[in-house]
Amino acid sequence: MNVFFRVDASLQTGSGHVMRCLALANAIRPFVSRAHFICRHLPDALEALLKANGHDVTRLPLGAPVVPEYADPLAHEAWLGAPQAQDARDTLCVIGESDCDRLIVDHYAIDARWERLVRDKAKHILVIDDLADRAHVCDWLLDQNFHAGMATRYLDLVPPNCARLLGPDYALLRPEFLALRQQIGPRSGTVRRILVFFGGMDAENYTRMALDALQRAALTDVAVDVVIGAQHPDLEGIRARCKALGYACHVQTTRMAELMAEADLCIGAGGTATWERCCLGLPTITFVVADNQRDVVAAAAAAGLLLAPEVSAADPQALAEYLRDTMNQPALLASISRTAFGAVHGMGVDRVRRAIGIFSVAMRRATASDAAIMYTWRNHEKIRSVSRSSAPIEWEQHRAWVERVLSNPRQMLLIGSRQGVPVGVVRYDLDGIGTEAEISIYLDPLINSRGLGSELLCASESYLRNGFVEVGAITAEVLDENVASHRLFQRNGYTRQGNIFIKKLLR
């Protein structure tokens, strides 16, 4: 499987688009043949980072200034660096004769007109967006941000069969955030360490404004970490200022998650880092540094995920006073930390990977030769205790059952394997008219099953959709005491009705 990304980074667009695509690329890389980034604007430091993570990178040529291409130009069309039609041709040229199994587009200057031009070549398209201001032709639409009215967002902007992956449950975070989250908890509200981070570019130099305020606040017994990118427009000035103030300055750091985990309070921008901070429960004084952040920051503040002060970052005295006042409210900071920590679980990148059909588990139809391993698993006490019938099954009874299921066109019996080793079983039973299927699922009871349940479930759903296109819903009957299965189905989009879990399938 080949996966291509069309994404840029510049002082205008920031580095967040590339960084979230990198998180997704790293998550899918073990399961695909190739992850290839196609960029027209890309700082050298970010290109080096992409390549260091094992991904291919192709830079498109920089052309003449973009002139209006359509009667209804996009608000950010100049950011593309070429007309959409030209950019689509350039992208197709890079893909060449290779299969393009997934094309992932993260760009405010691309819409349905570009996507239609590449549709014949790209088997499936994922669009990553934040704005909801233009139409798309895609199979999946991802907006990882927190918005009011999320249920109807993008409904009129994507095809009816497009799956909308909306909200921080799908936040594309790197694995180090999840790993550190499991080691820490919400903050106490006492501030001993402050982190300053306004994104990888910080074109307006909000970092200097924050340093001005920190100096005026004259805080004692508080350590300060300042993070800037290698392309920061005032890099040497920030370095010198940090040295004079006794602050630690980190340039293009690879320790972002650690610095967030160590901090008790952050001063920073809205954008992709918002969900990284929430995942680690880091309370943040958040400033809107781009128009597309305004609604997201307001909604997140209203939900108690962050602080969005009305003071201007350009007023160092007002910000200093706000900072001191905030630090004197440990209960408020502790509450924000708990709320943020509970809102973003850090597993969004794997949810997106599975949603776009890239799994760590490979599914296949079961055969008669699988009867023995299924018999061993099914008769294990751990599996019997959560089955409708808890009695041990005799071998001849089991063998005959396997033969019946394999010969029944209304049933689908599947084996899931990881790296060639069987790890679980899934059975689907179709109803009389073939529009609904009941699922039965269990894993090898002797393996470490962490994360495998979701992989097996989602991979089997994809297999079912390909084999029985008329199926529009899946149901599962789960015993009350089977709490693990309750969590599994609820985590993967099933709605509970008593002891029945139901999931509608998109077509």
N, C-alpha and C positions, 0 to 999 in steps of 0.2 A: 504494500500500500504506500502510495506517495501522497504527501501532504504539503501544500504550498500556502505560504502566508503572504498577503499583500498589505504592508504596513509601513509607516514612516515615523521618524522622530526628528524634531527640529526645535528651534526656540519657539516657534509658533505653536506646534502641536504638543510639545513636551515629550518626555521619554516614556510616559505611562503606557501608551499603546504598545510599544515594542516590549516593554517589560511584562505586561500581562500575556502577550502572545508567546513570549519566551517561557513563561510558566506553563502554558498549555503545551507548547512544543516539547518541553522536557518531560511532561507527563505522558505524552503519546509516543515519544521516541523509542522506548523499548518494544513497542508493538507494531511499528511501521518500518518500512524500508528506508524512508527518507523524509526529512523535514527541511524545507527549503524556503528561506526568506527572500522576498522580492521587495526591494526598497529603492525609492528615488532620493529620499532625504534620510541620511543615517550618519551620525557622528562616528568617527573612527573608533572611539572607545566602546560604543555599543556594537559595532561590527565585530570587534575583537571579542566581546563578551558572547555574542551569538556563536561565533566560530569555536570559542573555548568550550562551549556546551555541546559541540558536536554537530552543529547545524550548518547547512550550506547557505551562502549569502550571495545574491546577485544584485548589484546596483544598477538601476536604470539611469540613462543619461539625463543630465539636467539640460532643459531646453530653454526656449525663449519665454518671456512672461506670458502667462495664460490670458488669452482674450476670451470674452464670453462666447460659449459654445452653443448655448441653448437660449431660447426666449425666456425661460424661467431658470436662471442660474442658481446653483446651490450657494448657500451663505458662505461656505468655506472652500469654494472651488479653486481659489488661487493656491491653496495649500498643496494641491496635487502635483504642481510643477509641470503639468502638461494637460491638454484637453482629455476628457474621459475616454474618448474613442481612441486617441493615441496611446493613452496609458493601458487600455485594454489590449491593444495590439502588441505593445511592448511586453506585457505580462504573458500573453500567449506565445510570444517568441521565446521567452525564457523557458516556459513549460515544454515547448517543442513537441517532440514525438513521445515524450514520457506520458504515462497514465497520470491523470490528475484525479485521484480518488476523493480528496477533500481539498477545497479551496477556502481558506479562512481570510476574511477581509475585515480589516479594522482601520477605517479611514473616513473622516467626516466629509471628504470631497468625492466620495463614490456613492452612487445610488443605483437604482434599477437599470438605468440606461447602460452603465458599465457592465453590470452583472448579466444582462441579456447577451452582450457581445461575447462573453466567455462561457455562457451556459452550455453550449454544445460540447465544449472540451472538459469542463469541470463536472464530474459526476454528481457531486454534492457540494453545496455552498453553505458555510456558516458566516453570518455577518455579526460582528461585534459592534455595538453602538451604545451611545448614551443620550442622544439628542431627540430621537423620535420626530425628526423634522423632514423626512424624505422617504420615498417608497423604496422597497427592496424586492428583489426576486431571489429567494433563498429557501433552503430547507430548514434552517434553524436561525433564530435571531436571539442573540445573547445581549442582555442589558443587566449588568451585575449591580446596578445602583439601587438605592432606596428611593422610591417615588410614591407620592400620593396617587391614588387611582391606578395602581399597578395592573389590576385585572383587565383593564381595557386598553392598556398602553400598546401601541403598534397594531391594533386590530385592523385598522384601515390602511396600513402601510405595508403589509406582507400578504402573501397568498393564503387562502383559507387553510391549506394543509401544512403551513409552516409552523413548526414547534417553537413557541416563545419561551425562552429560558430567562426568567426575570427575577431579579432581586439578589441580595447578598448571599443567598444559599448557593449561588453559582459564581461567587467571586473567585477570580483566577489568581490564587495565591500560591507562592512557591512552597515546597514541602517543609522548609525550615520553619515556617510560621506555625504549621500544625504541630511539628515536633516540639517546639518551644512552648506552645500553648498547653501541651500535655504535662509540662513541668512546672508551670506557674498557674496562678489563679488571679482573680480580680484584685486590684490594688486596695490598700487600706485607706488611701486619701492623703496620707502624709507625703510631702514632696521633698525628696532629697536629691533627685536627679532630673534634669530637664533635657529634652531632645528638641532641637530645632531642625526642621526639614521641610523645605518648600518645593520638593520635586527635583528631578535630575537636571532641569534647565534653569528654572527661576529667572525668566527673562527680565522681570521687573525688579529683581533684587529685593524681594521681601525678606531674605535672610538678613541683610544689613538693617532693615527696619526693626526686625526682632532683636538684633544685637543692641541697637540703640535703646530699645525699651528695657532690655535686661540690665544694661549698664545703669540706667536711671533707677531701676527697681532696687539696686544695691542689695541683692540677696546674700545672705550669709549661710554657710554650711550647705550650699546647694551646688552640685557639680553640673556642668553644662556640656553636652555633646552637640556639635554642629555638623550637619551632613550636607555636602554640595556635590554636584556632578563635575566631571572633568571639563565640561563645556560651559561652566558657569561664567557669565560675562564679567564678574568681578572676583575671579578666583583668588588672585594674589592679595587683593584688598581684604577679602574675608579671612584668608589665612593670617594676615598680619593683625587684623582686629582680634581674632581669637587668641593669638599669642599674647597680645597686650592685656587681654581680659582674663587670661588663665583658663580659657576654654579649650576643649579638645576639638580639633577640626578634622573631619574625615572626608577625603575626596574620593569619589567613585568607589565607595566601600562595598565590600561583599558581606559585611556584617550587619546589614540593615535590620534583620530580624532580631539579632542579639541586642543591638542598641535600643530597639523598641522595647524588648523584654526587660532591659535593665532600667529604663526610664520610669518615672512616676507621673510625668506630665509632658505633653508635647505641644509645641507651637508650630503649626504647619498649615499646608494648603489642603483644600478639598481635592478630589481626584482619586486615582487608584489606591494611593497610600491610605486613604480613609479606612478601607476594609482590612488592610494589614494591621492597622492600629486597633481596630475593633476586635479582630481575632485574638489579639494579645491583651485586650482589656486596657489599653492605654488611653486615658482621658486626654482630649486634645482641644486646645484653643484653635479653632479652625477659621481660616480666612479664604474667601472666594477670590481666586487669582485668575479665573477664566469664566466667561459668561455661562458656559455649559455646567459649571459647578453650582450655580446659584440655587436652583430648585432642589438639587440633591442635598446640599448642605442644610438648607432650610428644613427639609423633610426629616433629615437625620437628627437635627437639633430638636425638632418638635417631638421626636420619638425618644429623646433622652440618650442618644448615642454619642453626642459630642457637644461642645460649647461653640456657639457662633456669635461672638460679641458684636455689638453695634459700633464699637469704637473702630477707628481707622488704624490700620497698621502703620500708616504714614505719620501718625501722631504718637511719638514715642512716650510722651508723658502720660497720655490717656491709657495707652497699652500697659505701661508700667503699673499704673494704679489698678487697672483691671487684673493684671497678673497677681499683684499682691493680695487683692481682695479674694481672688479665686483660691489662692493657696491657703487662705484663712478659712476655707470652707471644706474641710476634709470629708464631711458627710456627703456633700454634693459630688465631690470627685469620686468617692467610693461608689456612689449610686450610678454615676455615668459609667464607671469601669465595669460594674456588674451587668448593666444593661447592654453595653457594647459587647462584652465577653459572651453573653448569651445569644446575641443576634447573629454572629458570624462564626461558624464552626470550623472553617479552614479546609473543608473537604470539597469545595466547589469545583476545583479543577478536575477532580475525578468524576464528579457528577456530569460536567460538561463533556469530558472524554467519552463517558458511556453514552451520553445523550446523542453524540454524533456517530455512534456505532463503532467505537474503537475500544476493544475489551482486552483484559488480561486473561480471560478465559475463552477458549475456543469450543464451540458447540458442534456436535455431530449427532446424527441419528444413532440410537442404540441398536445393537445387534444381539443375537442369541448368545454370543460369546461374552456379553457383559452381564449375563444373569448371575454369575457367581459373585462378582464384586458387589452388585446391587443387593444380593441376598445377605452378604456379610454386613453391609452397612445398615440395611433395613432391620436386621435382627439385633443390632446393637441396642443396649438398654437406653442409651441417650436418645436414639431416634424413636424407639417404641414408646417412650414416655410422653412424647408430644404427637403421637399418631392417633387417628380415630380408633384403631384397634391396637391395644398395647400387648396383645398375646404374641409369642414367637410364631413365626411362619415356618411350616415344613418345606423342605427343598422341592419336592415334587409339586406341591401346591404353588410355590413361587415360580418354578420353571414353566408350568402350564399358564400361569398368569402372564408371564413375559411373552410367551408365544401368542396369546390372545391379543395383547396390546399391540404387538408388532404387526399383526395382520389386520388390525382394525383401522380403516382409513379415517375414522373420526377421532383417533387418538394420535398423539405425537409423544414419543418417549426419547429423551435426549440425554446425552452424557456431556458434561462439561469437563474440560481438561486444561491444566495450566502447565506449560512447558512439556506437553506430551503425557502428563500424568493425570489420570482421572481424579476429579475432586468432588463431583456432585452429580445428582440426578434431577431432572425436571420432567414432569409429565403434564401434558395438556389434554383435557377431555372436552371436545366440542359439544355444544348443545344441539338440539334437533334441527335447527335451521342454520347452524354454522356461523352465527354472528357473535357468539360468546364462548369463551373457553375457561374452564376451571383449571387452576394450576395446583400441582403438588410438587414440593421442592425439598430436598435435603442434601446436606453436605457429608463428605467423609467425616465421621465422628471423631477420628483420631488425629486430624490435622489441625494446625492453627488456622482457624477460619476467619481471622480478623479481616474484614473487607471483602471476603470471598462471596458472601451471600449476595451483596449488591451486584457484584460482577456476574455471578451465575444467573441471577434473576434478570438483569437487563440484557445480557447476551441472549438468554433464551427468548425474551420478548421480541428481540430483533429477528431471531430465527423463525419464530411463530409468524410474525408479520410477513416475512418473505414466503413462507410456505402456505399460509392461509390468509390471503389478502382480504377476505370478506369479514374476518374477525374484527369486531369493533370494541370489545371489552374483555377484560380478564377478571375473574373472580377467584378468591381464595377463602376457604373456610379454615379458621384457626381456633384451636382450643384456647380457653381463657387463660390457662396457666402457661401457654407458650409465648412468654413475653418477648423473647428474642425475635420471633416471627412477626409479632405486632410491630416492633420497631423497624424490622426490615421492610415490610410493606408500606408503612407510613412514610418511611424515609425515601421511598422510591415512587411516590405519587399516587398511592392507593388511598381511597377514602373508606373509613370504617363505618359499617352499619351493623351493629351488634357484633356477632362473631364472623361476619363476612366482610372481606376487603375487596373493593372494586376499583378498577382503573380503566378509564376510557382511552382508547388508542387513537392517535392522530393519523390521518391518511393524507 
